[in-house]
Amino acid sequence: MGGLGQSILEEGIEQGLEQGLEQGIERGIRAFILDHLEEQIPKERSIMKLQKCFELTETQAEYYYKKITGK
């Protein structure tokens, strides 16, 4: 395979890797939040730790917290 076909294949592989990485990060965030809930860690502290551990903005951390907890 050469030229255009190779380029398309490489692009598809790259997109697949990016999607897999995103899904893995989301699973990690989910486990993190659920663990914090189980340990009864306050929401505000969880949000701060999410920002630090996953390099999220406050808005992103709030989004994931709300998405996973429904709170």
MDAnalysis code that builds the backbone (N, CA, C; Angstrom):
import MDAnalysis as mda
import numpy as np

u = mda.Universe.empty(213, n_residues=71, atom_resindex=np.repeat(np.arange(71), 3), trajectory=True)
u.add_TopologyAttr("name", ["N", "CA", "C"] * 71)
u.add_TopologyAttr("resid", np.arange(1, 72))
u.add_TopologyAttr("resname", ["MET", "GLY", "GLY", "LEU", "GLY", "GLN", "SER", "ILE", "LEU", "GLU", "GLU", "GLY", "ILE", "GLU", "GLN", "GLY", "LEU", "GLU", "GLN", "GLY", "LEU", "GLU", "GLN", "GLY", "ILE", "GLU", "ARG", "GLY", "ILE", "ARG", "ALA", "PHE", "ILE", "LEU", "ASP", "HIS", "LEU", "GLU", "GLU", "GLN", "ILE", "PRO", "LYS", "GLU", "ARG", "SER", "ILE", "MET", "LYS", "LEU", "GLN", "LYS", "CYS", "PHE", "GLU", "LEU", "THR", "GLU", "THR", "GLN", "ALA", "GLU", "TYR", "TYR", "TYR", "LYS", "LYS", "ILE", "THR", "GLY", "LYS"])
u.atoms.positions = np.array([
    [0.863, -1.164, 0.000],
    [0.000, 0.000, 0.000],
    [0.910, 1.227, 0.000],
    [0.523, 2.202, -0.727],
    [1.349, 3.403, -0.766],
    [0.511, 4.643, -0.894],
    [1.161, 5.768, -0.750],
    [0.541, 7.065, -0.980],
    [-0.705, 7.315, -0.167],
    [-1.793, 7.544, -0.882],
    [-3.061, 7.928, -0.271],
    [-3.601, 6.846, 0.664],
    [-3.533, 5.597, 0.240],
    [-4.041, 4.498, 1.068],
    [-3.309, 4.405, 2.391],
    [-1.999, 4.537, 2.352],
    [-1.190, 4.487, 3.570],
    [-1.534, 5.656, 4.494],
    [-1.717, 6.821, 3.896],
    [-2.052, 8.012, 4.667],
    [-3.391, 7.850, 5.378],
    [-4.373, 7.302, 4.670],
    [-5.700, 7.086, 5.256],
    [-5.615, 6.070, 6.389],
    [-4.851, 5.000, 6.182],
    [-4.672, 3.987, 7.208],
    [-4.025, 4.580, 8.460],
    [-2.971, 5.346, 8.274],
    [-2.280, 5.961, 9.403],
    [-3.193, 6.925, 10.166],
    [-3.998, 7.670, 9.431],
    [-4.939, 8.599, 10.065],
    [-5.978, 7.841, 10.883],
    [-6.461, 6.732, 10.335],
    [-7.441, 5.911, 11.058],
    [-6.863, 5.330, 12.332],
    [-5.630, 4.864, 12.266],
    [-4.968, 4.319, 13.451],
    [-4.796, 5.404, 14.502],
    [-4.370, 6.574, 14.072],
    [-4.171, 7.691, 15.004],
    [-5.483, 8.067, 15.694],
    [-6.566, 8.125, 14.920],
    [-7.872, 8.466, 15.508],
    [-8.305, 7.398, 16.505],
    [-8.062, 6.136, 16.178],
    [-8.417, 5.047, 17.082],
    [-7.648, 5.131, 18.389],
    [-6.369, 5.442, 18.301],
    [-5.554, 5.582, 19.507],
    [-6.041, 6.741, 20.368],
    [-6.373, 7.858, 19.742],
    [-6.878, 9.020, 20.484],
    [-8.190, 8.690, 21.191],
    [-9.087, 7.981, 20.493],
    [-10.366, 7.606, 21.101],
    [-10.146, 6.667, 22.278],
    [-9.243, 5.715, 22.109],
    [-8.944, 4.781, 23.188],
    [-8.370, 5.492, 24.395],
    [-7.491, 6.441, 24.155],
    [-6.895, 7.213, 25.241],
    [-7.960, 8.017, 25.975],
    [-8.846, 8.663, 25.233],
    [-9.927, 9.440, 25.846],
    [-10.817, 8.549, 26.707],
    [-11.159, 7.373, 26.189],
    [-12.011, 6.449, 26.944],
    [-11.307, 5.986, 28.214],
    [-10.013, 5.736, 28.121],
    [-9.253, 5.321, 29.292],
    [-9.206, 6.411, 30.351],
    [-9.023, 7.634, 29.914],
    [-8.996, 8.763, 30.849],
    [-10.364, 8.915, 31.519],
    [-11.421, 8.794, 30.735],
    [-12.768, 8.913, 31.309],
    [-13.030, 7.808, 32.331],
    [-12.557, 6.610, 32.060],
    [-12.723, 5.513, 33.029],
    [-11.964, 5.823, 34.316],
    [-10.777, 6.385, 34.165],
    [-9.992, 6.765, 35.338],
    [-10.684, 7.837, 36.153],
    [-11.234, 8.821, 35.472],
    [-11.964, 9.900, 36.152],
    [-13.178, 9.325, 36.878],
    [-13.882, 8.425, 36.220],
    [-15.062, 7.793, 36.830],
    [-14.671, 7.029, 38.102],
    [-13.626, 6.223, 38.016],
    [-13.177, 5.455, 39.181],
    [-12.750, 6.395, 40.312],
    [-12.069, 7.457, 39.958],
    [-11.600, 8.451, 40.918],
    [-12.780, 9.064, 41.672],
    [-13.784, 9.497, 40.920],
    [-14.953, 10.151, 41.524],
    [-15.736, 9.166, 42.384],
    [-15.953, 7.961, 41.884],
    [-16.707, 6.978, 42.657],
    [-15.976, 6.606, 43.946],
    [-14.665, 6.536, 43.889],
    [-13.878, 6.265, 45.091],
    [-14.032, 7.405, 46.095],
    [-13.992, 8.632, 45.595],
    [-14.150, 9.787, 46.481],
    [-15.541, 9.805, 47.123],
    [-16.549, 9.413, 46.355],
    [-17.902, 9.335, 46.922],
    [-17.960, 8.287, 48.025],
    [-17.384, 7.139, 47.754],
    [-17.372, 6.054, 48.730],
    [-16.647, 6.469, 50.018],
    [-15.587, 7.229, 49.859],
    [-14.810, 7.694, 51.009],
    [-15.394, 8.962, 51.639],
    [-16.516, 9.421, 51.099],
    [-17.230, 10.607, 51.582],
    [-16.355, 11.871, 51.579],
    [-15.564, 11.990, 50.540],
    [-14.732, 13.183, 50.364],
    [-15.627, 14.281, 49.790],
    [-15.585, 15.474, 50.348],
    [-16.455, 16.562, 49.881],
    [-16.261, 16.877, 48.386],
    [-17.354, 17.268, 47.772],
    [-17.353, 17.590, 46.344],
    [-16.254, 18.599, 45.995],
    [-16.136, 19.643, 46.778],
    [-15.165, 20.702, 46.476],
    [-13.740, 20.145, 46.429],
    [-13.420, 19.257, 47.370],
    [-12.079, 18.650, 47.396],
    [-11.886, 17.726, 46.197],
    [-12.923, 16.978, 45.853],
    [-12.848, 16.096, 44.693],
    [-12.598, 16.898, 43.415],
    [-13.290, 18.029, 43.285],
    [-13.125, 18.889, 42.111],
    [-11.686, 19.388, 42.033],
    [-11.144, 19.820, 43.173],
    [-9.759, 20.309, 43.193],
    [-8.775, 19.200, 42.815],
    [-9.006, 17.992, 43.336],
    [-8.111, 16.870, 43.049],
    [-8.224, 16.435, 41.584],
    [-9.425, 16.488, 41.035],
    [-9.608, 16.171, 39.615],
    [-8.785, 17.122, 38.748],
    [-8.844, 18.407, 39.102],
    [-8.089, 19.403, 38.349],
    [-6.598, 19.098, 38.403],
    [-6.122, 18.766, 39.572],
    [-4.699, 18.521, 39.755],
    [-4.250, 17.206, 39.101],
    [-4.975, 16.134, 39.364],
    [-4.556, 14.806, 38.905],
    [-4.765, 14.578, 37.407],
    [-5.810, 15.183, 36.851],
    [-6.136, 14.949, 35.446],
    [-5.931, 16.178, 34.578],
    [-5.363, 17.231, 35.168],
    [-5.097, 18.474, 34.443],
    [-6.352, 19.017, 33.764],
    [-7.441, 19.081, 34.536],
    [-8.712, 19.598, 34.035],
    [-8.908, 21.029, 34.508],
    [-9.713, 21.761, 33.769],
    [-10.144, 23.072, 34.247],
    [-11.228, 22.834, 35.297],
    [-11.573, 23.857, 36.032],
    [-12.645, 23.719, 37.015],
    [-13.953, 23.337, 36.319],
    [-14.205, 23.930, 35.168],
    [-15.426, 23.632, 34.410],
    [-15.462, 22.168, 33.982],
    [-14.338, 21.663, 33.488],
    [-14.277, 20.258, 33.074],
    [-14.479, 19.326, 34.264],
    [-13.823, 19.642, 35.376],
    [-13.950, 18.810, 36.570],
    [-15.395, 18.792, 37.060],
    [-16.035, 19.945, 37.067],
    [-17.452, 20.040, 37.466],
    [-18.328, 19.210, 36.530],
    [-18.046, 19.298, 35.231],
    [-18.817, 18.540, 34.230],
    [-18.747, 17.035, 34.517],
    [-17.544, 16.517, 34.701],
    [-17.386, 15.088, 34.953],
    [-18.027, 14.683, 36.276],
    [-17.864, 15.501, 37.289],
    [-18.448, 15.199, 38.602],
    [-19.960, 15.085, 38.470],
    [-20.561, 16.062, 37.806],
    [-22.015, 16.073, 37.639],
    [-22.473, 14.908, 36.756],
    [-21.739, 14.646, 35.697],
    [-22.078, 13.557, 34.772],
    [-22.085, 12.202, 35.491],
    [-21.105, 12.004, 36.354],
    [-20.948, 10.703, 36.993],
    [-21.817, 10.549, 38.238],
    [-21.979, 11.627, 38.991],
    [-22.750, 11.536, 40.235],
    [-24.213, 11.930, 40.076],
    [-24.493, 12.699, 39.038],
    [-25.842, 13.221, 38.870],
    [-26.148, 14.362, 39.829],
    [-25.084, 14.860, 40.503],
    [-25.259, 15.941, 41.498],
    [-24.635, 17.217, 41.001],
])
